């Protein structure tokens, strides 16, 4: 989907998710997505490719 958006003229594509598990890492996503935004509802992620919004009480 991100590649299709870029073919249509999008200069950047961001992924917003609520409960990001990313069990297989970010390798494939980094090929077409520019940045990921998610919460820490599943786990804390330490990667510059991801911005996490911290939920209280987790």
PyMOL Python script that loads the backbone (N, CA, C, O; Angstrom):
from pymol import cmd

cmd.read_pdbstr("""\
ATOM      1  N   UNK A   1       0.812  -1.182   0.000  1.00  0.00           N
ATOM      2  CA  UNK A   1       0.000   0.000   0.000  1.00  0.00           C
ATOM      3  C   UNK A   1       0.862   1.254   0.000  1.00  0.00           C
ATOM      4  O   UNK A   1       0.566   2.198  -0.733  1.00  0.00           O
ATOM      5  N   UNK A   2       1.919   1.287   0.803  1.00  0.00           N
ATOM      6  CA  UNK A   2       2.783   2.466   0.871  1.00  0.00           C
ATOM      7  C   UNK A   2       3.433   2.734  -0.483  1.00  0.00           C
ATOM      8  O   UNK A   2       3.551   3.886  -0.901  1.00  0.00           O
ATOM      9  N   UNK A   3       3.852   1.681  -1.161  1.00  0.00           N
ATOM     10  CA  UNK A   3       4.474   1.849  -2.473  1.00  0.00           C
ATOM     11  C   UNK A   3       3.481   2.448  -3.468  1.00  0.00           C
ATOM     12  O   UNK A   3       3.850   3.288  -4.288  1.00  0.00           O
ATOM     13  N   UNK A   4       2.239   2.021  -3.394  1.00  0.00           N
ATOM     14  CA  UNK A   4       1.196   2.562  -4.283  1.00  0.00           C
ATOM     15  C   UNK A   4       0.967   4.043  -3.995  1.00  0.00           C
ATOM     16  O   UNK A   4       0.779   4.833  -4.920  1.00  0.00           O
ATOM     17  N   UNK A   5       0.981   4.420  -2.726  1.00  0.00           N
ATOM     18  CA  UNK A   5       0.809   5.829  -2.373  1.00  0.00           C
ATOM     19  C   UNK A   5       1.964   6.676  -2.904  1.00  0.00           C
ATOM     20  O   UNK A   5       1.755   7.790  -3.384  1.00  0.00           O
ATOM     21  N   UNK A   6       3.182   6.143  -2.816  1.00  0.00           N
ATOM     22  CA  UNK A   6       4.340   6.886  -3.323  1.00  0.00           C
ATOM     23  C   UNK A   6       4.308   6.990  -4.849  1.00  0.00           C
ATOM     24  O   UNK A   6       4.743   7.998  -5.406  1.00  0.00           O
ATOM     25  N   UNK A   7       3.798   5.962  -5.528  1.00  0.00           N
ATOM     26  CA  UNK A   7       3.655   6.029  -6.982  1.00  0.00           C
ATOM     27  C   UNK A   7       2.639   7.098  -7.378  1.00  0.00           C
ATOM     28  O   UNK A   7       2.718   7.671  -8.464  1.00  0.00           O
ATOM     29  N   UNK A   8       1.684   7.358  -6.483  1.00  0.00           N
ATOM     30  CA  UNK A   8       0.662   8.376  -6.731  1.00  0.00           C
ATOM     31  C   UNK A   8       1.163   9.782  -6.391  1.00  0.00           C
ATOM     32  O   UNK A   8       0.459  10.765  -6.621  1.00  0.00           O
ATOM     33  N   UNK A   9       2.389   9.876  -5.841  1.00  0.00           N
ATOM     34  CA  UNK A   9       2.961  11.189  -5.566  1.00  0.00           C
ATOM     35  C   UNK A   9       3.226  11.497  -4.100  1.00  0.00           C
ATOM     36  O   UNK A   9       3.761  12.560  -3.784  1.00  0.00           O
ATOM     37  N   UNK A  10       2.866  10.595  -3.206  1.00  0.00           N
ATOM     38  CA  UNK A  10       3.156  10.840  -1.785  1.00  0.00           C
ATOM     39  C   UNK A  10       4.670  10.884  -1.581  1.00  0.00           C
ATOM     40  O   UNK A  10       5.390  10.015  -2.072  1.00  0.00           O
ATOM     41  N   UNK A  11       5.143  11.875  -0.870  1.00  0.00           N
ATOM     42  CA  UNK A  11       6.587  11.974  -0.621  1.00  0.00           C
ATOM     43  C   UNK A  11       6.989  11.204   0.624  1.00  0.00           C
ATOM     44  O   UNK A  11       8.134  10.769   0.742  1.00  0.00           O
ATOM     45  N   UNK A  12       6.060  11.032   1.552  1.00  0.00           N
ATOM     46  CA  UNK A  12       6.315  10.272   2.768  1.00  0.00           C
ATOM     47  C   UNK A  12       5.059   9.509   3.160  1.00  0.00           C
ATOM     48  O   UNK A  12       3.940   9.955   2.904  1.00  0.00           O
ATOM     49  N   UNK A  13       5.260   8.344   3.789  1.00  0.00           N
ATOM     50  CA  UNK A  13       4.142   7.537   4.279  1.00  0.00           C
ATOM     51  C   UNK A  13       4.447   7.157   5.720  1.00  0.00           C
ATOM     52  O   UNK A  13       5.508   6.609   6.019  1.00  0.00           O
ATOM     53  N   UNK A  14       3.509   7.451   6.603  1.00  0.00           N
ATOM     54  CA  UNK A  14       3.656   7.138   8.020  1.00  0.00           C
ATOM     55  C   UNK A  14       2.634   6.076   8.409  1.00  0.00           C
ATOM     56  O   UNK A  14       1.517   6.056   7.891  1.00  0.00           O
ATOM     57  N   UNK A  15       3.022   5.206   9.314  1.00  0.00           N
ATOM     58  CA  UNK A  15       2.141   4.148   9.801  1.00  0.00           C
ATOM     59  C   UNK A  15       1.761   4.468  11.245  1.00  0.00           C
ATOM     60  O   UNK A  15       2.629   4.655  12.097  1.00  0.00           O
ATOM     61  N   UNK A  16       0.468   4.528  11.506  1.00  0.00           N
ATOM     62  CA  UNK A  16      -0.057   4.763  12.850  1.00  0.00           C
ATOM     63  C   UNK A  16      -0.786   3.511  13.299  1.00  0.00           C
ATOM     64  O   UNK A  16      -1.737   3.087  12.643  1.00  0.00           O
ATOM     65  N   UNK A  17      -0.360   2.907  14.405  1.00  0.00           N
ATOM     66  CA  UNK A  17      -1.009   1.704  14.928  1.00  0.00           C
ATOM     67  C   UNK A  17      -1.216   1.854  16.437  1.00  0.00           C
ATOM     68  O   UNK A  17      -0.494   2.596  17.103  1.00  0.00           O
ATOM     69  N   UNK A  18      -2.204   1.146  16.959  1.00  0.00           N
ATOM     70  CA  UNK A  18      -2.488   1.207  18.390  1.00  0.00           C
ATOM     71  C   UNK A  18      -1.657   0.212  19.166  1.00  0.00           C
ATOM     72  O   UNK A  18      -0.970   0.581  20.119  1.00  0.00           O
ATOM     73  N   UNK A  19      -1.711  -1.054  18.766  1.00  0.00           N
ATOM     74  CA  UNK A  19      -1.028  -2.123  19.506  1.00  0.00           C
ATOM     75  C   UNK A  19       0.018  -2.775  18.606  1.00  0.00           C
ATOM     76  O   UNK A  19      -0.190  -3.884  18.114  1.00  0.00           O
ATOM     77  N   UNK A  20       1.121  -2.102  18.394  1.00  0.00           N
ATOM     78  CA  UNK A  20       2.152  -2.605  17.492  1.00  0.00           C
ATOM     79  C   UNK A  20       2.948  -3.754  18.094  1.00  0.00           C
ATOM     80  O   UNK A  20       3.683  -3.564  19.063  1.00  0.00           O
ATOM     81  N   UNK A  21       2.804  -4.939  17.524  1.00  0.00           N
ATOM     82  CA  UNK A  21       3.565  -6.093  18.009  1.00  0.00           C
ATOM     83  C   UNK A  21       4.900  -6.208  17.281  1.00  0.00           C
ATOM     84  O   UNK A  21       5.928  -6.416  17.925  1.00  0.00           O
ATOM     85  N   UNK A  22       4.912  -6.081  15.983  1.00  0.00           N
ATOM     86  CA  UNK A  22       6.121  -6.124  15.169  1.00  0.00           C
ATOM     87  C   UNK A  22       7.007  -7.315  15.524  1.00  0.00           C
ATOM     88  O   UNK A  22       8.211  -7.163  15.728  1.00  0.00           O
ATOM     89  N   UNK A  23       6.406  -8.492  15.595  1.00  0.00           N
ATOM     90  CA  UNK A  23       7.134  -9.709  15.977  1.00  0.00           C
ATOM     91  C   UNK A  23       8.288 -10.036  15.035  1.00  0.00           C
ATOM     92  O   UNK A  23       9.261 -10.666  15.449  1.00  0.00           O
ATOM     93  N   UNK A  24       8.193  -9.623  13.789  1.00  0.00           N
ATOM     94  CA  UNK A  24       9.233  -9.937  12.813  1.00  0.00           C
ATOM     95  C   UNK A  24      10.138  -8.744  12.523  1.00  0.00           C
ATOM     96  O   UNK A  24      10.893  -8.753  11.551  1.00  0.00           O
ATOM     97  N   UNK A  25      10.061  -7.726  13.365  1.00  0.00           N
ATOM     98  CA  UNK A  25      10.914  -6.557  13.188  1.00  0.00           C
ATOM     99  C   UNK A  25      10.359  -5.560  12.194  1.00  0.00           C
ATOM    100  O   UNK A  25       9.178  -5.590  11.847  1.00  0.00           O
ATOM    101  N   UNK A  26      11.238  -4.672  11.742  1.00  0.00           N
ATOM    102  CA  UNK A  26      10.831  -3.556  10.887  1.00  0.00           C
ATOM    103  C   UNK A  26      11.459  -3.599   9.503  1.00  0.00           C
ATOM    104  O   UNK A  26      11.215  -2.705   8.693  1.00  0.00           O
ATOM    105  N   UNK A  27      12.264  -4.618   9.212  1.00  0.00           N
ATOM    106  CA  UNK A  27      13.039  -4.644   7.976  1.00  0.00           C
ATOM    107  C   UNK A  27      12.173  -4.364   6.745  1.00  0.00           C
ATOM    108  O   UNK A  27      12.487  -3.462   5.968  1.00  0.00           O
ATOM    109  N   UNK A  28      11.103  -5.112   6.557  1.00  0.00           N
ATOM    110  CA  UNK A  28      10.256  -4.932   5.371  1.00  0.00           C
ATOM    111  C   UNK A  28       9.522  -3.598   5.393  1.00  0.00           C
ATOM    112  O   UNK A  28       9.322  -2.981   4.347  1.00  0.00           O
ATOM    113  N   UNK A  29       9.122  -3.153   6.572  1.00  0.00           N
ATOM    114  CA  UNK A  29       8.412  -1.877   6.670  1.00  0.00           C
ATOM    115  C   UNK A  29       9.319  -0.709   6.299  1.00  0.00           C
ATOM    116  O   UNK A  29       8.867   0.260   5.689  1.00  0.00           O
ATOM    117  N   UNK A  30      10.584  -0.795   6.660  1.00  0.00           N
ATOM    118  CA  UNK A  30      11.522   0.294   6.373  1.00  0.00           C
ATOM    119  C   UNK A  30      11.739   0.493   4.883  1.00  0.00           C
ATOM    120  O   UNK A  30      12.220   1.547   4.467  1.00  0.00           O
ATOM    121  N   UNK A  31      11.395  -0.494   4.075  1.00  0.00           N
ATOM    122  CA  UNK A  31      11.546  -0.369   2.628  1.00  0.00           C
ATOM    123  C   UNK A  31      10.547   0.613   2.021  1.00  0.00           C
ATOM    124  O   UNK A  31      10.821   1.209   0.979  1.00  0.00           O
ATOM    125  N   UNK A  32       9.382   0.788   2.666  1.00  0.00           N
ATOM    126  CA  UNK A  32       8.360   1.639   2.063  1.00  0.00           C
ATOM    127  C   UNK A  32       7.739   2.657   3.019  1.00  0.00           C
ATOM    128  O   UNK A  32       7.168   3.650   2.569  1.00  0.00           O
ATOM    129  N   UNK A  33       7.840   2.432   4.309  1.00  0.00           N
ATOM    130  CA  UNK A  33       7.272   3.340   5.318  1.00  0.00           C
ATOM    131  C   UNK A  33       8.386   4.265   5.825  1.00  0.00           C
ATOM    132  O   UNK A  33       9.525   3.832   5.998  1.00  0.00           O
ATOM    133  N   UNK A  34       8.053   5.533   6.060  1.00  0.00           N
ATOM    134  CA  UNK A  34       9.058   6.473   6.532  1.00  0.00           C
ATOM    135  C   UNK A  34       9.193   6.498   8.053  1.00  0.00           C
ATOM    136  O   UNK A  34      10.278   6.763   8.572  1.00  0.00           O
ATOM    137  N   UNK A  35       8.107   6.226   8.769  1.00  0.00           N
ATOM    138  CA  UNK A  35       8.165   6.250  10.233  1.00  0.00           C
ATOM    139  C   UNK A  35       6.911   5.581  10.782  1.00  0.00           C
ATOM    140  O   UNK A  35       5.862   5.580  10.137  1.00  0.00           O
ATOM    141  N   UNK A  36       7.029   5.012  11.978  1.00  0.00           N
ATOM    142  CA  UNK A  36       5.895   4.368  12.649  1.00  0.00           C
ATOM    143  C   UNK A  36       5.598   5.107  13.948  1.00  0.00           C
ATOM    144  O   UNK A  36       6.505   5.478  14.693  1.00  0.00           O
ATOM    145  N   UNK A  37       4.324   5.311  14.201  1.00  0.00           N
ATOM    146  CA  UNK A  37       3.847   5.881  15.456  1.00  0.00           C
ATOM    147  C   UNK A  37       2.919   4.858  16.097  1.00  0.00           C
ATOM    148  O   UNK A  37       2.009   4.353  15.440  1.00  0.00           O
ATOM    149  N   UNK A  38       3.138   4.545  17.380  1.00  0.00           N
ATOM    150  CA  UNK A  38       2.279   3.585  18.071  1.00  0.00           C
ATOM    151  C   UNK A  38       2.312   3.844  19.575  1.00  0.00           C
ATOM    152  O   UNK A  38       3.070   4.685  20.057  1.00  0.00           O
ATOM    153  N   UNK A  39       1.488   3.116  20.296  1.00  0.00           N
ATOM    154  CA  UNK A  39       1.496   3.198  21.753  1.00  0.00           C
ATOM    155  C   UNK A  39       2.402   2.094  22.310  1.00  0.00           C
ATOM    156  O   UNK A  39       2.867   1.226  21.572  1.00  0.00           O
ATOM    157  N   UNK A  40       2.637   2.140  23.593  1.00  0.00           N
ATOM    158  CA  UNK A  40       3.404   1.085  24.259  1.00  0.00           C
ATOM    159  C   UNK A  40       2.475   0.063  24.905  1.00  0.00           C
ATOM    160  O   UNK A  40       2.852  -0.588  25.880  1.00  0.00           O
ATOM    161  N   UNK A  41       1.261  -0.082  24.367  1.00  0.00           N
ATOM    162  CA  UNK A  41       0.277  -0.982  24.967  1.00  0.00           C
ATOM    163  C   UNK A  41       0.695  -2.443  24.899  1.00  0.00           C
ATOM    164  O   UNK A  41       0.271  -3.241  25.735  1.00  0.00           O
ATOM    165  N   UNK A  42       1.516  -2.808  23.923  1.00  0.00           N
ATOM    166  CA  UNK A  42       1.966  -4.197  23.812  1.00  0.00           C
ATOM    167  C   UNK A  42       3.356  -4.373  24.424  1.00  0.00           C
ATOM    168  O   UNK A  42       3.567  -5.272  25.238  1.00  0.00           O
ATOM    169  N   UNK A  43       4.295  -3.524  24.036  1.00  0.00           N
ATOM    170  CA  UNK A  43       5.643  -3.560  24.602  1.00  0.00           C
ATOM    171  C   UNK A  43       6.344  -2.256  24.287  1.00  0.00           C
ATOM    172  O   UNK A  43       5.922  -1.515  23.399  1.00  0.00           O
ATOM    173  N   UNK A  44       7.408  -1.977  25.009  1.00  0.00           N
ATOM    174  CA  UNK A  44       8.227  -0.807  24.726  1.00  0.00           C
ATOM    175  C   UNK A  44       9.182  -1.148  23.583  1.00  0.00           C
ATOM    176  O   UNK A  44       9.750  -2.239  23.539  1.00  0.00           O
ATOM    177  N   UNK A  45       9.347  -0.216  22.675  1.00  0.00           N
ATOM    178  CA  UNK A  45      10.214  -0.418  21.517  1.00  0.00           C
ATOM    179  C   UNK A  45      11.285   0.655  21.530  1.00  0.00           C
ATOM    180  O   UNK A  45      10.987   1.844  21.643  1.00  0.00           O
ATOM    181  N   UNK A  46      12.533   0.230  21.413  1.00  0.00           N
ATOM    182  CA  UNK A  46      13.656   1.163  21.380  1.00  0.00           C
ATOM    183  C   UNK A  46      14.262   1.144  19.983  1.00  0.00           C
ATOM    184  O   UNK A  46      15.198   0.393  19.711  1.00  0.00           O
ATOM    185  N   UNK A  47      13.721   1.974  19.103  1.00  0.00           N
ATOM    186  CA  UNK A  47      14.197   2.042  17.727  1.00  0.00           C
ATOM    187  C   UNK A  47      13.870   3.435  17.196  1.00  0.00           C
ATOM    188  O   UNK A  47      12.752   3.917  17.382  1.00  0.00           O
ATOM    189  N   UNK A  48      14.818   4.083  16.545  1.00  0.00           N
ATOM    190  CA  UNK A  48      14.596   5.431  16.016  1.00  0.00           C
ATOM    191  C   UNK A  48      13.526   5.483  14.936  1.00  0.00           C
ATOM    192  O   UNK A  48      13.006   6.554  14.627  1.00  0.00           O
ATOM    193  N   UNK A  49      13.198   4.339  14.365  1.00  0.00           N
ATOM    194  CA  UNK A  49      12.179   4.237  13.331  1.00  0.00           C
ATOM    195  C   UNK A  49      10.765   4.346  13.906  1.00  0.00           C
ATOM    196  O   UNK A  49       9.805   4.567  13.168  1.00  0.00           O
ATOM    197  N   UNK A  50      10.643   4.190  15.234  1.00  0.00           N
ATOM    198  CA  UNK A  50       9.342   4.155  15.900  1.00  0.00           C
ATOM    199  C   UNK A  50       9.260   5.244  16.967  1.00  0.00           C
ATOM    200  O   UNK A  50      10.173   5.401  17.777  1.00  0.00           O
ATOM    201  N   UNK A  51       8.165   5.990  16.959  1.00  0.00           N
ATOM    202  CA  UNK A  51       7.847   6.922  18.037  1.00  0.00           C
ATOM    203  C   UNK A  51       6.691   6.321  18.806  1.00  0.00           C
ATOM    204  O   UNK A  51       5.635   6.041  18.240  1.00  0.00           O
ATOM    205  N   UNK A  52       6.894   6.124  20.096  1.00  0.00           N
ATOM    206  CA  UNK A  52       5.829   5.534  20.927  1.00  0.00           C
ATOM    207  C   UNK A  52       5.202   6.581  21.822  1.00  0.00           C
ATOM    208  O   UNK A  52       5.878   7.447  22.378  1.00  0.00           O
ATOM    209  N   UNK A  53       3.904   6.477  21.944  1.00  0.00           N
ATOM    210  CA  UNK A  53       3.150   7.296  22.883  1.00  0.00           C
ATOM    211  C   UNK A  53       2.937   6.438  24.119  1.00  0.00           C
ATOM    212  O   UNK A  53       2.300   5.386  24.054  1.00  0.00           O
ATOM    213  N   UNK A  54       3.469   6.887  25.236  1.00  0.00           N
ATOM    214  CA  UNK A  54       3.419   6.120  26.475  1.00  0.00           C
ATOM    215  C   UNK A  54       2.033   6.200  27.096  1.00  0.00           C
ATOM    216  O   UNK A  54       1.490   7.286  27.298  1.00  0.00           O
ATOM    217  N   UNK A  55       1.470   5.035  27.396  1.00  0.00           N
ATOM    218  CA  UNK A  55       0.189   4.963  28.087  1.00  0.00           C
ATOM    219  C   UNK A  55       0.451   4.846  29.581  1.00  0.00           C
ATOM    220  O   UNK A  55       1.330   4.089  29.994  1.00  0.00           O
ATOM    221  N   UNK A  56      -0.272   5.558  30.371  1.00  0.00           N
ATOM    222  CA  UNK A  56      -0.110   5.529  31.832  1.00  0.00           C
ATOM    223  C   UNK A  56      -0.522   4.171  32.391  1.00  0.00           C
ATOM    224  O   UNK A  56      -1.480   3.567  31.910  1.00  0.00           O
ATOM    225  N   UNK A  57       0.183   3.698  33.385  1.00  0.00           N
ATOM    226  CA  UNK A  57      -0.172   2.480  34.084  1.00  0.00           C
ATOM    227  C   UNK A  57       0.292   1.203  33.413  1.00  0.00           C
ATOM    228  O   UNK A  57      -0.098   0.113  33.833  1.00  0.00           O
ATOM    229  N   UNK A  58       1.117   1.310  32.378  1.00  0.00           N
ATOM    230  CA  UNK A  58       1.606   0.119  31.679  1.00  0.00           C
ATOM    231  C   UNK A  58       3.067  -0.084  31.975  1.00  0.00           C
ATOM    232  O   UNK A  58       3.671  -1.036  31.479  1.00  0.00           O
TER     233      UNK A  58
END
""", "prot")
cmd.dss("prot")
cmd.show_as("cartoon", "prot")
cmd.util.cbc("prot")
cmd.orient("prot")
